[in-house]
Amino acid sequence: MRALPRLPLAALAAAAACGGRNPRAASNALAYYESYDPRSLDPALSTDVPTGEMVTLAFDGLTQFDPDGRLEPALADRWTTERDGRRYVFHLRAGVKFHDGTPLVAAAVRASLLRVLSPATKGGRPWPLYPVAGAQDYAAGRRGDVPGIELVGDSSVAFTLTEPLAIFPKFLAMPVASVVPAEPPPDAGERPVGTGPWRFVAWHHDDYLLFARNPEYWGGPPATETLAVRIIPEPLTRAAEFEAGRLSVIEVPFGETQRWRRERPDQLLEKPALRVVYVALNNRRGALRDARVRRAINRAVNVPAILATVYGGRGVLARGAIPPGLEGGDTTRPGYRYDPAAARAQLAAAGYPNGFAVQLWRTAANVELSRVAQAIQAQLAEVGVRVELVERDASSQRAAARNGQTDMVVLDWWADYPDGDNFLYPLFYSGSSGAGGNYAFYSDPGTDSLILAARRTTDDAARTALYRRIDARVYDAAPWLYLWFPTDLWARRPGLVGWDVPVIFNGQRWTRARVAPR
């Protein structure tokens, strides 16, 4: 990082206001951070959290999430469902303009989504649009149009799906479905033009991004003139910058949990995250093919102790995959109690009285999960399971997991959309094995049938009941070593109001955040 870390918040905000030049003092500055540089500012290439968060500042979709993960209207002020859940019609909000003054029309929505699906768009994640009739064939180059996306005049867009999908409006709140101009600028990934609450000002790669409020935003202009987003990889560096007054908010480092609780209780905000930490057990490899072995592993690890020592107790024990903040989650069902003697007996019954050897993959980039892997290695050794730790960079670890090359791999899964389906379909549907997110390669026809039935169910209560049933069925099969659902703990600077911890990464748009006068 260059000279920027030494600038106060005021200078950052003033730099944004004047295009990055001649910073001057401003007491109401806002400064956020990312741990690494966004991949792009183009919604079509939104495949990581920093990119998704920055896209959320500058762009809108037809729908959006609030900080608590509730679905809200955005560019569409309303929508209707037809044909038993197979057709949706979204009606655009009147008077919306892009940052360059171009009016929003339905044709721009259709063009944006076709651009995401286009085979010419390399490296994106178009899967949220795959439920639309013809979308997958278009993305694969097998057809020249998407008949499932239709214009209804200049102010409405209709989607016809291949089958009913009650959660489809949530897919349209994801950053990849954000709307860009019908003819986006050639440098859209570097200088975005959206309809969002913040106008792009500058991006100094690996250092900072600057945004200025959009005074014509359809939802009302942000409460503060500018927002700076700094790139600060190291947690302890971020903590030092926050304590020096150069960041508005910070996620409290796990190792600092008790000190911050003791010294800054009035500044802390805590909320259950839509995230799960787990170890995927490859259900196709060696001894792990046997559910008895997988259950034994769950009983051999003292998860509460690891949660307390590594995560500072910031989590809820997982007795399923659906977080407690979502419908269908159940943290009260009977769990795999820590019982090494029972684990040894189960291993013997499965034909492994002397244990077996296995590899556990981890990445040093995540310090906490690396420590979790070490603790698991030590505890499994006590029941005869000999664990070799394999350390790789994050991308190599993910690639190995997707290709089925890992016996065990410690991971965390962040919600793409706030719904129990996001913790079932990608993680346990057999068709999602490997690249789709099912790194355990769990395959069960009964589970598949239930997951597909839940996706087609339009009644909320009935769908929630199916989620709970699926989660319990999978938990009994133990495709994972279940660990915990993290609890987010953030600190905000004194005087900051209008900001809340988002449960979903694109749920905080900073529109109401401001520093109140003292």
Secondary structure as GFF3:
##gff-version 3
##sequence-region A 1 518
A	DSSP	three_ten_helix	4	6	.	.	.	ID=ss1
A	DSSP	alpha_helix	9	17	.	.	.	ID=ss2
A	DSSP	beta_strand	31	34	.	.	.	ID=ss3
A	DSSP	three_ten_helix	43	45	.	.	.	ID=ss4
A	DSSP	alpha_helix	49	58	.	.	.	ID=ss5
A	DSSP	beta_strand	63	65	.	.	.	ID=ss6
A	DSSP	beta_strand	71	73	.	.	.	ID=ss7
A	DSSP	beta_strand	76	82	.	.	.	ID=ss8
A	DSSP	three_ten_helix	83	85	.	.	.	ID=ss9
A	DSSP	beta_strand	87	92	.	.	.	ID=ss10
A	DSSP	alpha_helix	106	117	.	.	.	ID=ss11
A	DSSP	three_ten_helix	127	129	.	.	.	ID=ss12
A	DSSP	alpha_helix	135	139	.	.	.	ID=ss13
A	DSSP	beta_strand	149	151	.	.	.	ID=ss14
A	DSSP	beta_strand	156	160	.	.	.	ID=ss15
A	DSSP	alpha_helix	168	171	.	.	.	ID=ss16
A	DSSP	three_ten_helix	175	177	.	.	.	ID=ss17
A	DSSP	beta_strand	198	204	.	.	.	ID=ss18
A	DSSP	beta_strand	208	213	.	.	.	ID=ss19
A	DSSP	beta_strand	226	231	.	.	.	ID=ss20
A	DSSP	alpha_helix	235	243	.	.	.	ID=ss21
A	DSSP	beta_strand	249	251	.	.	.	ID=ss22
A	DSSP	three_ten_helix	254	256	.	.	.	ID=ss23
A	DSSP	alpha_helix	257	263	.	.	.	ID=ss24
A	DSSP	three_ten_helix	265	267	.	.	.	ID=ss25
A	DSSP	beta_strand	268	272	.	.	.	ID=ss26
A	DSSP	beta_strand	275	281	.	.	.	ID=ss27
A	DSSP	three_ten_helix	286	289	.	.	.	ID=ss28
A	DSSP	alpha_helix	291	300	.	.	.	ID=ss29
A	DSSP	alpha_helix	303	310	.	.	.	ID=ss30
A	DSSP	beta_strand	315	317	.	.	.	ID=ss31
A	DSSP	alpha_helix	340	349	.	.	.	ID=ss32
A	DSSP	beta_strand	356	362	.	.	.	ID=ss33
A	DSSP	alpha_helix	367	381	.	.	.	ID=ss34
A	DSSP	beta_strand	385	391	.	.	.	ID=ss35
A	DSSP	alpha_helix	394	402	.	.	.	ID=ss36
A	DSSP	beta_strand	408	414	.	.	.	ID=ss37
A	DSSP	three_ten_helix	420	423	.	.	.	ID=ss38
A	DSSP	alpha_helix	425	428	.	.	.	ID=ss39
A	DSSP	three_ten_helix	430	432	.	.	.	ID=ss40
A	DSSP	three_ten_helix	434	436	.	.	.	ID=ss41
A	DSSP	alpha_helix	445	456	.	.	.	ID=ss42
A	DSSP	alpha_helix	460	477	.	.	.	ID=ss43
A	DSSP	beta_strand	480	492	.	.	.	ID=ss44
A	DSSP	beta_strand	496	497	.	.	.	ID=ss45
A	DSSP	beta_strand	514	515	.	.	.	ID=ss46
###
